[in-house]
Amino acid sequence: MSQVKSRQRVTDHGEVFTSEREVTAMLDLVKQETERIDSRFLEPACGTGNFLTEILRRKLNIVAERYGKNQLEYERYSILALSSIYGIDVLKDNVIECRERLLKQAIEAYDVLFFLNIKKEYEETAQFLCSKNIILGDALTLMDLNGKNPIVFSEWSAVNGSIIKRRDYTMVNLLQSQPMDEPNLFSDLGDQAFIPTPVAEYPLTHFLKLAEYA
């Protein structure tokens, strides 16, 4: 894959894609996290998804190794893996391509194992997650390209197995957060904890119904 789409895009946006070799080498520095199913990754200039697709590939390999003989368990954990991957880009064609690459990767891995019993709901959920997690916006301003609306990300948390809790947060709130008045529960150093405030919360939903009840 070429590292440059056009000289004009390099001039206008500084767009140069990271090569496969460099992607692999950089992700190997945090290999343990890339292979943890629920570890979250955000690429603030995701381009067409060179980093994110490799992260998803590693996660799906782990899911297949552990749950490849049980379709429901594979579906649940592969959706969890996909839901943990986030990206932002300022160019619409990059966002569209990144979503398509992630979706194709998820569906192809699923089809290899369960081609005799492919569930439409699985594909719809995967497509919905890609549309929500890969966002057109400016990671420097934390706003959409018009500068009017903040970037909003959804957190997808597994609750009691197949149930997902969705909470939406603005990116600016995730970065700034708010200090707790209570003693810190997450550090032995006595420093203040920071918990972001959601801008929206959704009812508990089965993971294969996320798109249906969005």
N, C-alpha and C positions, 0 to 999 in steps of 0.2 A: 504494500500500500504506500502510495506517495505521501511524503511528509508535507507537501504543499499543494493546495488546490489551484491557487493562482498567485502571481506576484502582487496583484492588486489587493487581495485579501491579506497578504502579509503586511503590506503597507498600511492598509486601513485598520486592521485588527491585530496585527502581530501574530497571525495564525500560522503556527508550524506544529504539525502533529508529531507526537512522540513515536519513535520506531518500536517495533515489537521487541527487539533485543533490550532496549532501554526500559520498556514497560516491565518486562520480566525481571530484569535486574533490580529495579526499584521496588517492585512488589515482594521480591524475595527477602528484602530487608525486614519486611513485616509479614513474613510467610505464615506465621501462626495465626495472625488475625485474618488474613485472606482466606484461610481454611476453616475459620469459625463461622458457622452457619448464620448466626444472628448478629455478628459484628457489623456495625454501620460504617459506610464509607460515603463521603461527599467529595465530588470532584468539581471545584468551583469554575473551571474552564474545561468542560468535559469534551468539547469538540464532538467527534462522531463516536466517541466511546471506547477508545483504545484501552484505557485503564479499566473502565467499568466492565467491559466484556470479559477481560481476563480475570477480574475478581469474581465475576459471576461464574465463569468456567470452573474456577477452582472450588467455589462453594458447591456447585452442582455435582462435581465429581465426588465430594465428600458425602453429599446427600445420596447419590447413587450407591456408593459403597455401603452406607449404613442402612438405607431404606429401599433399595432398588427392588426388593422382592415383595414389598407391600405397597400397593398403589396409593392407598389413602395416606399412608405415612409419607411416601415420597412426595405426593401432592402438597401436603401440609408443610413439609420442611423446605421444599423447593420454592414455594410461594413466600415463605419466611425469608429465604435467602434473597429472592428478588426484591422483596420489600425493603431490604436493608441497604439498597444501593441507590444513591442520589447523585444528580448532576445538574449543573447550570451552564448555559451558554448564551452568548449574545446574538448568535446567528441561527435563524429559524431552520435553515436546511440542516445544520448540524444537529439540532435538537431532534428533528424528525428522524434523521438517520440513526442517531444514537438510540432512540426509542425502538426503531425497527430492528436494529442489531440485537439489542437485549431481548426483545420479544422473540425473534427468530431463534436465538440461542436457547432460550427457555423451552420453547415449543419443540424444537428438534431433539433436545435432550429427553424430554417427556415422551415424544413419539417413539424414540428408539426402544424404550422400555415397555411402553404400554400401547403400542400401535393398534392392538386388537380391541382396546376399550378406551379410546380417547374421549374425554369429557369436554363438551363445549364450554361448560362453566369454568374449567381450568384455563382455557385459552382466553376467555373473556376477562377473568380475574388478572391474568398476567398482563394483558393489554392495558387494563385499567391502571395497574400499578405503574407501568412504564409511563403512562400519560400523566400521572400525578407526581412521580419522583424525578422525572427529567424535565427541567423547567427552562423556559425562555425568559432570561432576565440578566441583570448585571450584578455579579457578585461583589463588585467594588462599591456600588451604591446601595446594595441590598434591596433594590427596587426593580419593577418591571422596566421595559425599555422606554416607556413613556414617562417614567419617573413619578407616576401617580400612585401606584399601589405597591405595597411591600411584597417581597417574595415570601410565599407561604409553603411550608413543607408539612406533609402528613407523617405522623409517627404511627407505625403499625406494631402493636404489641400483642403477642400471643397470650391468651387467657384461657386456662382450662382446656388445653389441647387444641381443638379445631376452631375456637372462638377468637376473634380479633377485636381489639379495642383500637379505634382510630382517634387520634387527637391532632389538630392542626395548630402549628406555631408559625409566627412570622420569623424570618431568619434573623432580623435585628434583635428580637427578643431572645432567641436561642444563644446569640453571641453575648448580649449584655446581661440577660437574666436579672433576677431580683434576689437580694440577700434575704436569708431566712432570719426570723427573730428567734427561732428556737436554736438550741445547741446543735452544732454540726453533727449529723449522723453518718457522714461519709468519709471522715478523715480523723486520723489519730493525732493530727497536728494542732487541732483547736481552731483552724481557720474557718471562715464562714462558708456555708454551703450555698449553692446557687441553683434555684429551681425555676425554669421558665414557666410562663403562664400561657396555657392554650387559648387560642382565639375561637376555637370551636371544638366540641366533643360530639361523638357520634355513638349511637346505640351499639351494644355488643352484637357482632355479626359473624356468621359462619364464614370461614375464609374463602369458600367458593361462591359466596353471595355478595362479596364486596362491591362488585360493579353493579349488581342488581339494585342494591339499597343505597348507592352513592347519592 
